[in-house]
Amino acid sequence: MMFCCLLGFFAANVMGMGNVWTVMYDGGFKSHATKGWSSDLTRSEKTPEGLRVVDPSTEKGSGRFYQLDWHVNPEQGATVEARLKAVSCSAPWGVCLLVADGVHEEGVTFFPDKVVLAGVELSARFDAAGAFHTYRVQIRGADIQVWADEKLLLDGAGKFTTAAQHRRNQVGFGCGSSAATGEAIWQFVRFQGGKV
């Protein structure tokens, strides 16, 4: 009986600390609510390394992007983690992780040699192509931070200010711009702070 009480207390505290992850992708899409848009000019395939998403085109309407409504409260914020390797990226949103809270949005873009906040053009040099890295994006109010393998890469205090298009409240990943080309291998995308 004591063990059950302690286990219940531990579970409640872990959940209260925000340690429960909602998985969007991890070898497959984990929610039927995941949406996507793609063109015949792009492709994706499961590989032993992860989901390879490729957009070699800059024609209007080209792109391959997966998104999930996550109902984040802007004042409480959210955390997203993604593990990926950027193979190529020609411009912002070519290989990106979207975070949008219904008020603000940002396209964290992964170039082979840097990571960029597309909306405010804040960037940091980083080898995103040489190996897989786990990136963590934290948003709250007007603040955004990007971490790579537990090291702070971008401190966007007061810079999470680009207006959310159509008040979207979503997390997403892939190649999100017709004007850009990109290729990356995604191993997982998960989040805390929202709900599906």
CORHUGI-V425348 format. One record per run of one state. SS is the DSSP state (hx for helix, st for strand, lp for the rest). FROM is the first residue (numbers start at 1). TO is the last residue. If there is no record, write none. Layout:
BEGIN
[[SS;FROM;TO] [SS;FROM;TO]]
END
This chain:
BEGIN
[[lp;1;1] [hx;2;16] [lp;17;21] [st;22;25] [lp;26;28] [st;29;29] [lp;30;34] [st;35;38] [lp;39;41] [st;42;46] [lp;47;50] [st;51;55] [lp;56;63] [st;64;69] [lp;70;77] [st;78;89] [lp;90;95] [st;96;100] [lp;101;103] [st;104;111] [lp;112;113] [st;114;117] [lp;118;121] [st;122;125] [lp;126;132] [st;133;140] [lp;141;142] [st;143;148] [lp;149;150] [st;151;156] [lp;157;162] [st;163;163] [lp;164;164] [hx;165;167] [lp;168;169] [st;170;175] [lp;176;181] [st;182;192] [lp;193;196]]
END
